[in-house]
Amino acid sequence: MDAETTKNLPAPGLMVLFGSGETSPSGQKIFDYIFRRLPDSPRVALLETPAGFELNSERVIGRVGEFIAHHLQNYRPRIQVVPARKRGTDFSPDSAEIIEPLYTADLIFMGPGSPTYAVRQLKDSLAWQALQARHRLGAALAFASAAVVAISAYALPVYEIYKVGEELHWKPGLDLFSQYGLSLVFIPHWNNNEGGEELDTSRCFMGKSRFAQLVEMLPDNLTLLGIDEKTALVIEPQNGVCQVIGAGGVTLIHTGVPHEGAIDEARLSGTGLAELAGKRRGHVHQFRSGESFLLERIGSFRPPVAGSGLTEAVWRRALQALEEHPQAPLPPAEVLALVEERQAARSRKDWAAADAFRQRILALGWQVKDTPSGPELEPIEPHR
């Protein structure tokens, strides 16, 4: 691929990580945030793999599809389940026919099941290669529960430790972010309290004391991200911004990297997190729902060059699919922010402000149309 072709490729799409609750009211709000940044009538691929060992795996992922079809119907999503359940079967993640919908998806979702099973089935698979290729060419990725754990550099064996009683340990994960220059470990269900007063089930059912021991087992110079339940961390590679959406917050624990600036000690008081990070020569940041922060707070995000790390056949098929189904231009974050401000102005009947926001949106090359289901954006065709 020549340099000119590479330069004209889309940027990587959104990356959304749910702490839990993808089919809750909070989940609807998060999906709404995603869909407003997708093309009209987006193609949605639901990857079944993490639940592939379950006899009702089709229903497990199907419930997510039904939720999206019902609660996000205004976006007219075209939903397709990708039943890549188990290697060596007719539903293998290495089957070119099974995984074909991934190449044309605008959003790829992967969620409930077993993290370690997902890693075993997807590691170096055709499905995992296709998912990465499509994301690099602009598709959004959304992961929940087991999938969030599985994409880590080191995956937490939740069931093996919590249910079976195995010794504390980590498993190699799918390490999605390594291609972007980051070494990350994700912990969903960060603030879980199902155990009540009798049992600490926070930190994805590990509890604070066991989690502290688990952190000691990890190598230095990586970042742990704890995501509260009914909460999502949204990563926007195009503008280098992260946002927390939902009912809770996100906790970043850097190891092997002392912090040179000020830390909000009030937020960390009584959590034990500052002490935990201190033992690993690191530091902690916490962000509440509605807060944004720069992606560089997590680390230096570097998009890979073209199809590096992928097989030539997968990258070629991804480029072919992009040519066959060209992606419509998507509104930039600045335009989306102005649309939200305009909606707020309309809600308080400040029509002058709303019209001013419309003019600013027009000046950026987009036209906003008010419909019964909400505002819609269309790019303004340049005069020839």
KOLZA-495285 format. One record per residue (C-alpha): residue in one letter; x, y, z; residue number from 0. Coordinates in nm, 3 decimals, m for minus. Last residue first. Layout:
// KOLZA-495285
+---------+---------+---------+---------+-----+
: residuo :       u :       v :       w : num :
+---------+---------+---------+---------+-----+
:       a :       X :       Y :       Z : NUM :
...
+---------+---------+---------+---------+-----+
***
This chain:
// KOLZA-495285
+---------+---------+---------+---------+-----+
: residuo :       u :       v :       w : num :
+---------+---------+---------+---------+-----+
:       r :  m1.932 :   2.261 :  m0.787 : 383 :
:       h :  m2.087 :   2.374 :  m0.465 : 382 :
:       p :  m1.991 :   2.158 :  m0.167 : 381 :
:       e :  m2.260 :   1.921 :  m0.034 : 380 :
:       i :  m2.353 :   2.008 :   0.323 : 379 :
:       p :  m2.310 :   1.709 :   0.551 : 378 :
:       e :  m2.631 :   1.586 :   0.714 : 377 :
:       l :  m2.709 :   1.580 :   1.085 : 376 :
:       e :  m3.023 :   1.457 :   1.257 : 375 :
:       p :  m3.192 :   1.609 :   1.561 : 374 :
:       g :  m3.439 :   1.400 :   1.761 : 373 :
:       s :  m3.689 :   1.118 :   1.706 : 372 :
:       p :  m3.969 :   1.351 :   1.593 : 371 :
:       t :  m3.722 :   1.516 :   1.353 : 370 :
:       d :  m3.522 :   1.841 :   1.366 : 369 :
:       k :  m3.269 :   1.873 :   1.086 : 368 :
:       v :  m2.913 :   1.996 :   1.144 : 367 :
:       q :  m2.698 :   2.090 :   0.844 : 366 :
:       w :  m2.323 :   2.038 :   0.854 : 365 :
:       g :  m2.025 :   2.216 :   0.697 : 364 :
:       l :  m1.864 :   2.381 :   0.999 : 363 :
:       a :  m2.035 :   2.711 :   0.919 : 362 :
:       l :  m2.368 :   2.531 :   0.920 : 361 :
:       i :  m2.305 :   2.411 :   1.277 : 360 :
:       r :  m2.223 :   2.767 :   1.380 : 359 :
:       q :  m2.546 :   2.885 :   1.217 : 358 :
:       r :  m2.748 :   2.621 :   1.402 : 357 :
:       f :  m2.585 :   2.727 :   1.731 : 356 :
:       a :  m2.697 :   3.084 :   1.669 : 355 :
:       d :  m3.049 :   2.960 :   1.594 : 354 :
:       a :  m3.061 :   2.776 :   1.926 : 353 :
:       a :  m2.932 :   3.086 :   2.107 : 352 :
:       a :  m3.210 :   3.299 :   1.957 : 351 :
:       w :  m3.468 :   3.029 :   2.029 : 350 :
:       d :  m3.401 :   3.014 :   2.402 : 349 :
:       k :  m3.700 :   2.791 :   2.472 : 348 :
:       r :  m3.527 :   2.618 :   2.769 : 347 :
:       s :  m3.536 :   2.287 :   2.581 : 346 :
:       r :  m3.435 :   2.461 :   2.258 : 345 :
:       a :  m3.118 :   2.591 :   2.426 : 344 :
:       a :  m3.035 :   2.243 :   2.554 : 343 :
:       q :  m3.086 :   2.101 :   2.205 : 342 :
:       r :  m2.854 :   2.367 :   2.063 : 341 :
:       e :  m2.588 :   2.277 :   2.318 : 340 :
:       e :  m2.618 :   1.910 :   2.218 : 339 :
:       v :  m2.589 :   2.001 :   1.850 : 338 :
:       l :  m2.285 :   2.217 :   1.926 : 337 :
:       a :  m2.115 :   1.921 :   2.098 : 336 :
:       l :  m2.186 :   1.700 :   1.798 : 335 :
:       v :  m2.028 :   1.959 :   1.566 : 334 :
:       e :  m1.710 :   1.981 :   1.775 : 333 :
:       a :  m1.689 :   1.601 :   1.800 : 332 :
:       p :  m1.672 :   1.568 :   1.422 : 331 :
:       p :  m1.976 :   1.465 :   1.217 : 330 :
:       l :  m1.925 :   1.139 :   1.027 : 329 :
:       p :  m1.865 :   1.125 :   0.652 : 328 :
:       a :  m2.037 :   0.823 :   0.497 : 327 :
:       q :  m1.828 :   0.507 :   0.503 : 326 :
:       p :  m1.776 :   0.341 :   0.168 : 325 :
:       h :  m1.934 :  m0.005 :   0.143 : 324 :
:       e :  m1.761 :  m0.177 :  m0.150 : 323 :
:       e :  m1.438 :   0.019 :  m0.097 : 322 :
:       l :  m1.445 :  m0.046 :   0.276 : 321 :
:       a :  m1.512 :  m0.414 :   0.210 : 320 :
:       q :  m1.209 :  m0.432 :  m0.020 : 319 :
:       l :  m0.993 :  m0.265 :   0.244 : 318 :
:       a :  m1.106 :  m0.518 :   0.505 : 317 :
:       r :  m1.048 :  m0.808 :   0.262 : 316 :
:       r :  m0.691 :  m0.685 :   0.192 : 315 :
:       w :  m0.623 :  m0.648 :   0.565 : 314 :
:       v :  m0.746 :  m1.001 :   0.633 : 313 :
:       a :  m0.545 :  m1.157 :   0.347 : 312 :
:       e :  m0.225 :  m0.969 :   0.436 : 311 :
:       t :  m0.237 :  m1.100 :   0.791 : 310 :
:       l :  m0.252 :  m0.836 :   1.062 : 309 :
:       g :   0.030 :  m0.698 :   1.279 : 308 :
:       s :   0.071 :  m0.395 :   1.055 : 307 :
:       g :  m0.229 :  m0.334 :   0.831 : 306 :
:       a :  m0.194 :   0.044 :   0.789 : 305 :
:       v :   0.057 :   0.181 :   1.041 : 304 :
:       p :  m0.061 :   0.134 :   1.397 : 303 :
:       p :  m0.244 :   0.414 :   1.582 : 302 :
:       r :  m0.025 :   0.552 :   1.864 : 301 :
:       f :  m0.190 :   0.620 :   2.200 : 300 :
:       s :   0.067 :   0.749 :   2.453 : 299 :
:       g :  m0.081 :   0.658 :   2.788 : 298 :
:       i :  m0.393 :   0.666 :   3.001 : 297 :
:       r :  m0.369 :   1.038 :   3.075 : 296 :
:       e :  m0.273 :   1.076 :   2.707 : 295 :
:       l :  m0.635 :   1.000 :   2.626 : 294 :
:       l :  m0.722 :   1.344 :   2.758 : 293 :
:       f :  m0.995 :   1.370 :   3.017 : 292 :
:       s :  m1.372 :   1.404 :   3.023 : 291 :
:       e :  m1.609 :   1.406 :   3.319 : 290 :
:       g :  m1.978 :   1.326 :   3.288 : 289 :
:       s :  m1.963 :   1.034 :   3.529 : 288 :
:       r :  m1.674 :   1.069 :   3.771 : 287 :
:       f :  m1.301 :   1.036 :   3.705 : 286 :
:       q :  m1.041 :   0.892 :   3.941 : 285 :
:       h :  m0.665 :   0.911 :   3.896 : 284 :
:       v :  m0.409 :   0.694 :   4.077 : 283 :
:       h :  m0.030 :   0.681 :   4.109 : 282 :
:       g :   0.264 :   0.448 :   4.065 : 281 :
:       r :   0.578 :   0.319 :   4.234 : 280 :
:       r :   0.409 :  m0.022 :   4.269 : 279 :
:       k :   0.369 :   0.004 :   4.646 : 278 :
:       g :   0.246 :   0.361 :   4.595 : 277 :
:       a :  m0.034 :   0.238 :   4.372 : 276 :
:       l :  m0.179 :   0.030 :   4.655 : 275 :
:       e :  m0.130 :   0.310 :   4.908 : 274 :
:       a :  m0.311 :   0.557 :   4.680 : 273 :
:       l :  m0.585 :   0.300 :   4.622 : 272 :
:       g :  m0.663 :   0.238 :   4.988 : 271 :
:       t :  m1.008 :   0.383 :   4.927 : 270 :
:       g :  m1.035 :   0.586 :   5.248 : 269 :
:       s :  m0.942 :   0.917 :   5.088 : 268 :
:       l :  m0.890 :   0.880 :   4.714 : 267 :
:       r :  m1.137 :   1.145 :   4.604 : 266 :
:       a :  m1.011 :   1.391 :   4.864 : 265 :
:       e :  m0.649 :   1.337 :   4.758 : 264 :
:       d :  m0.711 :   1.486 :   4.414 : 263 :
:       i :  m0.358 :   1.437 :   4.281 : 262 :
:       a :  m0.126 :   1.725 :   4.189 : 261 :
:       g :   0.145 :   1.678 :   3.928 : 260 :
:       e :   0.462 :   1.467 :   3.901 : 259 :
:       h :   0.304 :   1.123 :   3.924 : 258 :
:       p :   0.536 :   0.826 :   3.963 : 257 :
:       v :   0.510 :   0.574 :   3.676 : 256 :
:       g :   0.589 :   0.211 :   3.764 : 255 :
:       t :   0.220 :   0.131 :   3.792 : 254 :
:       h :  m0.061 :   0.359 :   3.680 : 253 :
:       i :  m0.400 :   0.299 :   3.842 : 252 :
:       l :  m0.688 :   0.463 :   3.659 : 251 :
:       t :  m1.033 :   0.456 :   3.822 : 250 :
:       v :  m1.352 :   0.517 :   3.623 : 249 :
:       g :  m1.683 :   0.646 :   3.756 : 248 :
:       g :  m2.045 :   0.564 :   3.831 : 247 :
:       a :  m2.398 :   0.592 :   3.692 : 246 :
:       g :  m2.329 :   0.634 :   3.323 : 245 :
:       i :  m2.080 :   0.803 :   3.091 : 244 :
:       v :  m1.709 :   0.868 :   3.145 : 243 :
:       q :  m1.535 :   1.042 :   2.855 : 242 :
:       c :  m1.195 :   0.999 :   2.692 : 241 :
:       v :  m1.039 :   1.242 :   2.444 : 240 :
:       g :  m0.763 :   1.200 :   2.185 : 239 :
:       n :  m0.959 :   1.364 :   1.902 : 238 :
:       q :  m0.973 :   1.075 :   1.657 : 237 :
:       p :  m0.898 :   0.808 :   1.917 : 236 :
:       e :  m1.226 :   0.867 :   2.104 : 235 :
:       i :  m1.227 :   0.644 :   2.412 : 234 :
:       v :  m1.558 :   0.604 :   2.594 : 233 :
:       l :  m1.538 :   0.454 :   2.944 : 232 :
:       a :  m1.875 :   0.314 :   3.039 : 231 :
:       t :  m2.084 :   0.296 :   3.354 : 230 :
:       k :  m2.366 :   0.073 :   3.475 : 229 :
:       e :  m2.112 :  m0.088 :   3.708 : 228 :
:       d :  m1.789 :   0.097 :   3.777 : 227 :
:       i :  m1.489 :   0.069 :   3.545 : 226 :
:       g :  m1.146 :  m0.002 :   3.694 : 225 :
:       l :  m0.860 :   0.075 :   3.457 : 224 :
:       l :  m0.520 :  m0.074 :   3.531 : 223 :
:       t :  m0.218 :   0.082 :   3.363 : 222 :
:       l :   0.110 :  m0.088 :   3.280 : 221 :
:       n :   0.466 :   0.005 :   3.358 : 220 :
:       d :   0.546 :  m0.266 :   3.608 : 219 :
:       p :   0.464 :  m0.635 :   3.576 : 218 :
:       l :   0.157 :  m0.780 :   3.747 : 217 :
:       m :   0.168 :  m1.009 :   4.051 : 216 :
:       e :   0.146 :  m0.724 :   4.305 : 215 :
:       v :  m0.183 :  m0.619 :   4.143 : 214 :
:       l :  m0.327 :  m0.961 :   4.225 : 213 :
:       q :  m0.240 :  m0.922 :   4.592 : 212 :
:       a :  m0.420 :  m0.587 :   4.606 : 211 :
:       f :  m0.716 :  m0.747 :   4.430 : 210 :
:       r :  m0.733 :  m1.014 :   4.697 : 209 :
:       s :  m0.758 :  m0.748 :   4.968 : 208 :
:       k :  m1.003 :  m0.523 :   4.781 : 207 :
:       g :  m1.254 :  m0.790 :   4.686 : 206 :
:       m :  m1.214 :  m1.024 :   4.387 : 205 :
:       f :  m1.571 :  m1.002 :   4.262 : 204 :
:       c :  m1.483 :  m0.767 :   3.972 : 203 :
:       r :  m1.295 :  m0.521 :   4.196 : 202 :
:       s :  m1.579 :  m0.515 :   4.450 : 201 :
:       t :  m1.727 :  m0.838 :   4.584 : 200 :
:       d :  m1.648 :  m0.779 :   4.952 : 199 :
:       l :  m1.852 :  m1.036 :   5.143 : 198 :
:       e :  m2.070 :  m1.009 :   5.453 : 197 :
:       e :  m2.179 :  m0.646 :   5.428 : 196 :
:       g :  m2.340 :  m0.693 :   5.088 : 195 :
:       g :  m2.190 :  m0.958 :   4.861 : 194 :
:       e :  m2.356 :  m0.806 :   4.555 : 193 :
:       n :  m2.155 :  m0.488 :   4.606 : 192 :
:       n :  m1.984 :  m0.438 :   4.269 : 191 :
:       n :  m1.776 :  m0.118 :   4.253 : 190 :
:       w :  m1.526 :  m0.227 :   3.988 : 189 :
:       h :  m1.772 :  m0.447 :   3.798 : 188 :
:       p :  m1.525 :  m0.414 :   3.508 : 187 :
:       i :  m1.146 :  m0.446 :   3.561 : 186 :
:       f :  m0.940 :  m0.364 :   3.253 : 185 :
:       v :  m0.564 :  m0.421 :   3.222 : 184 :
:       l :  m0.372 :  m0.199 :   2.980 : 183 :
:       s :  m0.034 :  m0.202 :   2.805 : 182 :
:       l :  m0.051 :   0.074 :   2.541 : 181 :
:       g :   0.130 :   0.130 :   2.209 : 180 :
:       y :  m0.177 :   0.116 :   1.988 : 179 :
:       q :  m0.119 :  m0.242 :   1.872 : 178 :
:       s :  m0.078 :  m0.330 :   2.240 : 177 :
:       f :  m0.432 :  m0.201 :   2.296 : 176 :
:       l :  m0.605 :  m0.524 :   2.202 : 175 :
:       d :  m0.405 :  m0.738 :   2.446 : 174 :
:       l :  m0.605 :  m1.057 :   2.383 : 173 :
:       g :  m0.524 :  m1.159 :   2.739 : 172 :
:       p :  m0.247 :  m1.366 :   2.899 : 171 :
:       k :  m0.388 :  m1.523 :   3.214 : 170 :
:       w :  m0.357 :  m1.387 :   3.567 : 169 :
:       h :  m0.324 :  m1.566 :   3.900 : 168 :
:       l :  m0.471 :  m1.602 :   4.248 : 167 :
:       e :  m0.505 :  m1.968 :   4.340 : 166 :
:       e :  m0.810 :  m2.153 :   4.209 : 165 :
:       g :  m1.128 :  m2.144 :   4.414 : 164 :
:       v :  m1.377 :  m2.260 :   4.152 : 163 :
:       k :  m1.628 :  m1.974 :   4.175 : 162 :
:       y :  m1.424 :  m1.661 :   4.249 : 161 :
:       i :  m1.083 :  m1.775 :   4.122 : 160 :
:       e :  m1.172 :  m1.975 :   3.812 : 159 :
:       y :  m1.477 :  m1.760 :   3.747 : 158 :
:       v :  m1.285 :  m1.434 :   3.739 : 157 :
:       p :  m0.972 :  m1.542 :   3.553 : 156 :
:       l :  m0.842 :  m1.181 :   3.520 : 155 :
:       a :  m0.701 :  m1.122 :   3.174 : 154 :
:       y :  m0.354 :  m0.975 :   3.129 : 153 :
:       a :  m0.294 :  m0.739 :   2.834 : 152 :
:       s :  m0.668 :  m0.676 :   2.853 : 151 :
:       i :  m0.914 :  m0.758 :   2.572 : 150 :
:       a :  m1.056 :  m1.051 :   2.772 : 149 :
:       v :  m1.155 :  m0.846 :   3.078 : 148 :
:       v :  m1.370 :  m0.608 :   2.871 : 147 :
:       a :  m1.513 :  m0.908 :   2.683 : 146 :
:       a :  m1.630 :  m1.069 :   3.006 : 145 :
:       s :  m1.826 :  m0.759 :   3.114 : 144 :
:       a :  m1.894 :  m0.538 :   2.810 : 143 :
:       f :  m1.713 :  m0.437 :   2.491 : 142 :
:       a :  m1.807 :  m0.182 :   2.226 : 141 :
:       l :  m1.599 :  m0.120 :   1.915 : 140 :
:       a :  m1.669 :   0.152 :   1.660 : 139 :
:       a :  m1.575 :   0.099 :   1.296 : 138 :
:       g :  m1.334 :   0.346 :   1.133 : 137 :
:       l :  m1.081 :   0.156 :   0.926 : 136 :
:       r :  m0.864 :   0.061 :   1.224 : 135 :
:       h :  m1.175 :  m0.087 :   1.380 : 134 :
:       r :  m1.237 :  m0.306 :   1.075 : 133 :
:       a :  m0.884 :  m0.445 :   1.085 : 132 :
:       q :  m0.902 :  m0.520 :   1.457 : 131 :
:       l :  m1.231 :  m0.705 :   1.425 : 130 :
:       a :  m1.106 :  m0.896 :   1.120 : 129 :
:       q :  m0.796 :  m1.015 :   1.306 : 128 :
:       w :  m1.004 :  m1.126 :   1.605 : 127 :
:       a :  m1.245 :  m1.315 :   1.380 : 126 :
:       l :  m0.964 :  m1.484 :   1.186 : 125 :
:       s :  m0.820 :  m1.613 :   1.512 : 124 :
:       d :  m0.484 :  m1.517 :   1.666 : 123 :
:       k :  m0.640 :  m1.542 :   2.015 : 122 :
:       l :  m1.017 :  m1.557 :   1.969 : 121 :
:       q :  m1.115 :  m1.895 :   2.110 : 120 :
:       r :  m0.873 :  m1.912 :   2.401 : 119 :
:       v :  m0.923 :  m1.544 :   2.489 : 118 :
:       a :  m1.302 :  m1.573 :   2.487 : 117 :
:       y :  m1.283 :  m1.882 :   2.709 : 116 :
:       t :  m1.063 :  m1.690 :   2.953 : 115 :
:       p :  m1.307 :  m1.399 :   2.971 : 114 :
:       s :  m1.618 :  m1.617 :   3.013 : 113 :
:       g :  m1.956 :  m1.497 :   2.888 : 112 :
:       p :  m2.118 :  m1.158 :   2.834 : 111 :
:       g :  m1.999 :  m0.896 :   2.584 : 110 :
:       m :  m1.879 :  m0.833 :   2.230 : 109 :
:       f :  m2.013 :  m0.551 :   2.011 : 108 :
:       i :  m1.889 :  m0.444 :   1.668 : 107 :
:       l :  m2.028 :  m0.116 :   1.533 : 106 :
:       d :  m2.014 :   0.012 :   1.173 : 105 :
:       a :  m1.989 :  m0.346 :   1.052 : 104 :
:       t :  m1.877 :  m0.427 :   0.696 : 103 :
:       y :  m1.579 :  m0.653 :   0.771 : 102 :
:       l :  m1.736 :  m0.805 :   1.082 : 101 :
:       p :  m2.023 :  m0.948 :   0.875 : 100 :
:       e :  m1.777 :  m1.200 :   0.715 :  99 :
:       i :  m1.702 :  m1.382 :   1.043 :  98 :
:       i :  m1.906 :  m1.697 :   0.978 :  97 :
:       e :  m1.805 :  m1.730 :   0.611 :  96 :
:       a :  m1.433 :  m1.690 :   0.676 :  95 :
:       s :  m1.447 :  m1.956 :   0.948 :  94 :
:       d :  m1.165 :  m1.910 :   1.200 :  93 :
:       p :  m1.401 :  m1.793 :   1.476 :  92 :
:       s :  m1.557 :  m2.139 :   1.436 :  91 :
:       f :  m1.928 :  m2.211 :   1.417 :  90 :
:       d :  m1.911 :  m2.535 :   1.217 :  89 :
:       t :  m1.675 :  m2.661 :   1.487 :  88 :
:       g :  m1.297 :  m2.681 :   1.536 :  87 :
:       r :  m1.281 :  m2.347 :   1.715 :  86 :
:       k :  m1.583 :  m2.247 :   1.916 :  85 :
:       r :  m1.862 :  m1.991 :   1.910 :  84 :
:       a :  m1.821 :  m1.757 :   1.613 :  83 :
:       p :  m2.197 :  m1.700 :   1.587 :  82 :
:       v :  m2.176 :  m1.345 :   1.438 :  81 :
:       v :  m2.518 :  m1.198 :   1.520 :  80 :
:       q :  m2.646 :  m0.937 :   1.275 :  79 :
:       i :  m2.822 :  m0.611 :   1.352 :  78 :
:       r :  m2.920 :  m0.344 :   1.100 :  77 :
:       p :  m2.982 :  m0.040 :   1.321 :  76 :
:       r :  m3.269 :   0.196 :   1.237 :  75 :
:       y :  m3.138 :   0.481 :   1.455 :  74 :
:       n :  m3.484 :   0.541 :   1.598 :  73 :
:       q :  m3.492 :   0.174 :   1.699 :  72 :
:       l :  m3.233 :   0.227 :   1.973 :  71 :
:       h :  m3.444 :   0.086 :   2.259 :  70 :
:       h :  m3.609 :  m0.199 :   2.070 :  69 :
:       a :  m3.342 :  m0.317 :   1.824 :  68 :
:       i :  m3.064 :  m0.248 :   2.075 :  67 :
:       f :  m3.234 :  m0.447 :   2.351 :  66 :
:       e :  m3.322 :  m0.729 :   2.113 :  65 :
:       g :  m2.960 :  m0.752 :   1.999 :  64 :
:       v :  m2.837 :  m0.762 :   2.358 :  63 :
:       r :  m3.086 :  m1.038 :   2.435 :  62 :
:       g :  m2.961 :  m1.227 :   2.131 :  61 :
:       i :  m2.609 :  m1.237 :   2.274 :  60 :
:       v :  m2.719 :  m1.459 :   2.561 :  59 :
:       r :  m2.992 :  m1.622 :   2.350 :  58 :
:       e :  m2.744 :  m1.755 :   2.094 :  57 :
:       s :  m2.518 :  m1.868 :   2.378 :  56 :
:       n :  m2.794 :  m2.094 :   2.509 :  55 :
:       l :  m2.582 :  m2.409 :   2.546 :  54 :
:       e :  m2.298 :  m2.197 :   2.689 :  53 :
:       f :  m1.946 :  m2.248 :   2.554 :  52 :
:       g :  m1.988 :  m1.972 :   2.295 :  51 :
:       a :  m2.062 :  m1.707 :   2.560 :  50 :
:       p :  m1.740 :  m1.510 :   2.494 :  49 :
:       t :  m1.770 :  m1.583 :   2.117 :  48 :
:       e :  m2.107 :  m1.431 :   2.021 :  47 :
:       l :  m1.982 :  m1.127 :   1.829 :  46 :
:       l :  m2.273 :  m0.890 :   1.772 :  45 :
:       a :  m2.227 :  m0.703 :   1.442 :  44 :
:       v :  m2.418 :  m0.375 :   1.402 :  43 :
:       r :  m2.461 :  m0.216 :   1.058 :  42 :
:       p :  m2.565 :   0.146 :   1.101 :  41 :
:       s :  m2.895 :   0.294 :   0.976 :  40 :
:       d :  m2.738 :   0.641 :   0.935 :  39 :
:       p :  m2.365 :   0.644 :   0.998 :  38 :
:       l :  m2.234 :   0.624 :   1.356 :  37 :
:       r :  m2.158 :   0.897 :   1.610 :  36 :
:       r :  m2.514 :   0.936 :   1.736 :  35 :
:       f :  m2.515 :   0.558 :   1.770 :  34 :
:       i :  m2.238 :   0.561 :   2.031 :  33 :
:       y :  m2.395 :   0.821 :   2.262 :  32 :
:       d :  m2.729 :   0.639 :   2.230 :  31 :
:       f :  m2.551 :   0.317 :   2.326 :  30 :
:       i :  m2.435 :   0.488 :   2.644 :  29 :
:       k :  m2.781 :   0.618 :   2.731 :  28 :
:       q :  m2.932 :   0.277 :   2.660 :  27 :
:       g :  m2.672 :   0.117 :   2.885 :  26 :
:       s :  m2.769 :   0.348 :   3.169 :  25 :
:       p :  m3.129 :   0.232 :   3.125 :  24 :
:       s :  m2.997 :  m0.126 :   3.151 :  23 :
:       t :  m2.898 :  m0.363 :   2.869 :  22 :
:       e :  m2.524 :  m0.280 :   2.874 :  21 :
:       g :  m2.533 :  m0.284 :   3.252 :  20 :
:       s :  m2.172 :  m0.365 :   3.331 :  19 :
:       g :  m1.834 :  m0.184 :   3.346 :  18 :
:       f :  m1.892 :  m0.105 :   2.979 :  17 :
:       l :  m1.595 :  m0.028 :   2.755 :  16 :
:       v :  m1.642 :   0.187 :   2.444 :  15 :
:       m :  m1.377 :   0.230 :   2.173 :  14 :
:       l :  m1.472 :   0.479 :   1.902 :  13 :
:       g :  m1.332 :   0.437 :   1.551 :  12 :
:       p :  m0.978 :   0.427 :   1.414 :  11 :
:       a :  m0.909 :   0.699 :   1.154 :  10 :
:       p :  m1.034 :   0.655 :   0.799 :   9 :
:       l :  m0.783 :   0.583 :   0.520 :   8 :
:       n :  m0.664 :   0.870 :   0.300 :   7 :
:       k :  m0.305 :   0.878 :   0.432 :   6 :
:       t :  m0.266 :   0.504 :   0.370 :   5 :
:       t :  m0.358 :   0.546 :   0.003 :   4 :
:       e :  m0.107 :   0.831 :  m0.039 :   3 :
:       a :   0.171 :   0.633 :   0.135 :   2 :
:       d :   0.140 :   0.338 :  m0.100 :   1 :
:       m :   0.000 :   0.000 :   0.000 :   0 :
+---------+---------+---------+---------+-----+
***
